[in-house]
Amino acid sequence: MPDGQIVKLQPSESTVSFSSSEDKKVTVEAEYKDGTSKDVTKEGQWISLDEKVVTVIDGVLKAVSTGSTNVQFKIGTAVTNIDVNVSSN
């Protein structure tokens, strides 16, 4: 059982590129101080910094239009950023 202190968040991809007709799934694993790790994809808060380009719910990125932005994942005080590039079909 993790001790609750996250030392690192590791997204499955740090840069995501996909076309505007696709959805893309990203997962995040937390590494804890006690050496354990756990998938926390559905436990934290996902934030798209530009919802005109992409929206995100539980790690599923949905393209809205072409462009580039960042998606943040937060759990407790830990944060990780993912670069997102959406291209035309």
Backbone hydrogen bonds in HBPLUS format (Angstrom, degrees):
<---DONOR---> <-ACCEPTOR-->    atom                        ^
c    i                          cat <-CA-CA->   ^        H-A-AA   ^      H-
h    n   atom  resd res      DA  || num        DHA   H-A  angle D-A-AA Bond
n    s   type  num  typ     dist DA aas  dist angle  dist       angle   num
A0033-LYS N   A0005-GLN O   2.85 MM  28  5.67 150.4  1.93 164.0 173.7     1
A0007-VAL N   A0031-GLU O   2.75 MM  24  5.77 164.2  1.77 155.8 161.4     2
A0008-LYS N   A0031-GLU O   3.29 MM  23  5.13 149.5  2.39 142.2 141.4     3
A0031-GLU N   A0008-LYS O   2.78 MM  23  5.13 166.6  1.80 159.1 161.2     4
A0010-GLN N   A0029-GLU O   2.78 MM  19  5.14 165.1  1.80 154.4 159.6     5
A0029-GLU N   A0010-GLN O   2.95 MM  19  5.14 167.5  1.96 133.8 136.8     6
A0012-SER N   A0027-THR O   2.73 MM  15  5.29 146.7  1.84 158.2 157.8     7
A0083-ASP N   A0014-SER O   2.94 MM  69  6.25 158.6  1.98 156.2 150.1     8
A0016-VAL N   A0083-ASP O   2.77 MM  67  6.11 164.1  1.79 157.4 161.8     9
A0085-ASN N   A0016-VAL O   2.79 MM  69  6.20 156.2  1.85 161.7 168.0    10
A0018-PHE N   A0085-ASN O   3.05 MM  67  6.57 154.2  2.12 162.8 171.0    11
A0087-SER N   A0018-PHE O   2.98 MM  69  6.24 156.4  2.03 140.9 148.5    12
A0022-GLU N   A0019-SER O   3.02 MM   3  5.57 167.6  2.04 122.1 125.0    13
A0020-SER N   A0087-SER O   2.80 MM  67  5.89 136.0  1.99 165.7 174.1    14
A0024-LYS N   A0061-LEU O   2.94 MM  37  5.01 157.0  1.99 139.6 146.9    15
A0061-LEU N   A0024-LYS O   2.67 MM  37  5.01 169.6  1.68 163.9 160.2    16
A0026-VAL N   A0059-GLY O   2.77 MM  33  4.95 158.2  1.82 142.8 150.5    17
A0040-VAL N   A0028-VAL O   2.89 MM  12  5.81 158.2  1.94 154.4 161.7    18
A0030-ALA N   A0038-LYS O   2.82 MM   8  5.41 162.8  1.85 163.0 159.2    19
A0038-LYS N   A0030-ALA O   2.97 MM   8  5.41 146.9  2.09 144.4 154.8    20
A0032-TYR N   A0036-THR O   2.82 MM   4  5.43 177.1  1.82 166.0 166.9    21
A0035-GLY N   A0032-TYR O   2.91 MM   3  5.48 158.6  1.95 121.8 124.8    22
A0043-GLU N   A0040-VAL O   2.89 MM   3  5.06 158.8  1.93 113.4 120.4    23
A0045-GLN N   A0074-LYS O   2.73 MM  29  5.12 160.8  1.76 154.5 158.9    24
A0074-LYS N   A0045-GLN O   2.88 MM  29  5.12 157.7  1.93 144.4 152.0    25
A0047-ILE N   A0072-GLN O   2.85 MM  25  5.08 155.3  1.91 151.8 154.2    26
A0072-GLN N   A0047-ILE O   2.76 MM  25  5.08 163.1  1.79 153.4 157.1    27
A0049-LEU N   A0070-ASN O   2.96 MM  21  5.63 169.4  1.97 171.3 169.7    28
A0053-VAL N   A0050-ASP O   3.00 MM   3  5.71 163.3  2.03 119.7 125.0    29
A0054-VAL N   A0050-ASP O   3.21 MM   4  6.54 167.1  2.23 152.9 155.3    30
A0064-VAL N   A0053-VAL O   2.79 MM  11  4.95 170.0  1.80 134.7 132.1    31
A0065-SER N   A0053-VAL O   3.37 MM  12  4.80 161.7  2.41 116.5 117.2    32
A0055-THR N   A0062-LYS O   2.95 MM   7  5.27 160.0  1.99 147.0 152.0    33
A0062-LYS N   A0055-THR O   2.87 MM   7  5.27 165.2  1.89 150.1 154.0    34
A0057-ILE N   A0060-VAL O   3.21 MM   3  5.36 153.4  2.28 133.0 138.3    35
A0060-VAL N   A0057-ILE O   2.92 MM   3  5.36 168.5  1.93 122.6 126.2    36
A0067-GLY N   A0086-VAL O   2.95 MM  19  5.24 159.8  1.99 138.3 141.1    37
A0086-VAL N   A0067-GLY O   2.75 MM  19  5.24 177.1  1.76 168.4 169.4    38
A0069-THR N   A0084-VAL O   2.93 MM  15  5.31 155.4  2.00 147.0 153.9    39
A0084-VAL N   A0069-THR O   2.85 MM  15  5.31 163.6  1.88 160.5 155.0    40
A0071-VAL N   A0082-ILE O   2.87 MM  11  5.16 157.4  1.92 148.3 156.0    41
A0082-ILE N   A0071-VAL O   2.81 MM  11  5.16 150.0  1.89 153.6 162.7    42
A0073-PHE N   A0080-THR O   2.92 MM   7  5.39 156.3  1.98 157.5 163.1    43
A0080-THR N   A0073-PHE O   2.96 MM   7  5.39 150.2  2.05 149.3 158.4    44
A0075-ILE N   A0078-ALA O   3.00 MM   3  5.44 159.8  2.04 151.6 157.1    45
A0078-ALA N   A0075-ILE O   3.07 MM   3  5.44 147.8  2.18 139.0 135.3    46
